[in-house]
């Protein structure tokens, strides 16, 4: 749930920033209309980064690995 709130608050902040840039005309309109594309690309990069970090920190479970190998061997014997 924390990630949803974080992403939604980021979306609101970026939307407010985008609207402010459109209203103030600080940046040319041709550049300002590309901001949603940059946001989607950066959100995708953020998602890939979170998946990568999650995979790097995936816990190893040696006890469960032994039990799984035992179950596999038992299933092979049962198959014969």
C-alpha positions in Angstrom: 0.0 0.0 0.0 2.9 2.3 0.7 4.1 2.1 -2.9 0.7 3.0 -4.3 0.5 6.1 -2.1 4.1 7.0 -3.1 3.4 6.6 -6.8 0.1 8.5 -6.6 1.7 11.4 -4.7 4.5 11.4 -7.3 1.9 11.5 -10.1 0.0 14.4 -8.5 3.3 16.3 -8.0 4.4 15.8 -11.5 0.9 16.7 -12.9 0.9 19.9 -10.8 4.4 20.7 -12.0 3.4 20.1 -15.6 0.3 22.3 -15.4 2.3 25.0 -13.8 4.8 24.9 -16.6 2.0 25.0 -19.1 0.5 28.1 -17.4 3.7 30.0 -16.8 5.2 29.4 -20.2 8.7 29.2 -18.7 9.5 26.3 -21.0 8.4 26.3 -24.7 5.2 24.3 -25.2 6.9 21.9 -27.6 9.1 20.8 -24.7 6.3 20.9 -22.1 4.1 18.5 -24.0 6.9 15.8 -23.8 6.9 15.8 -20.0 4.2 13.1 -19.7 6.3 10.8 -22.0 9.3 11.4 -19.8 7.2 10.7 -16.7 6.0 7.3 -18.1 9.5 6.4 -19.2 11.0 7.3 -15.8 8.2 5.4 -14.0 9.0 2.3 -16.1 12.7 2.7 -15.2 11.7 3.0 -11.5 9.6 -0.1 -11.8 12.5 -2.1 -13.4 14.8 -0.8 -10.7 12.5 -2.0 -7.9 12.2 -5.4 -9.6 15.9 -5.6 -9.9 16.5 -4.6 -6.3 13.8 -7.1 -5.2 15.6 -9.9 -7.1 19.0 -9.0 -5.7 17.6 -9.1 -2.1 15.6 -12.3 -2.7 16.1 -14.4 0.4 17.6 -17.8 0.1 16.0 -20.6 2.0 18.3 -23.6 2.2 15.9 -25.6 4.3 13.1 -25.2 1.8 15.5 -26.1 -1.0 16.4 -29.4 0.7 12.7 -30.1 1.2 11.9 -29.3 -2.4 14.7 -31.6 -3.6 13.3 -34.3 -1.4 9.8 -33.8 -2.9 11.2 -34.0 -6.4 13.1 -37.2 -5.7 9.9 -38.7 -4.1 7.8 -37.7 -7.1 10.4 -39.3 -9.5 10.2 -42.5 -7.5 6.4 -42.4 -7.5 6.3 -41.8 -11.3 8.2 -45.1 -11.9 
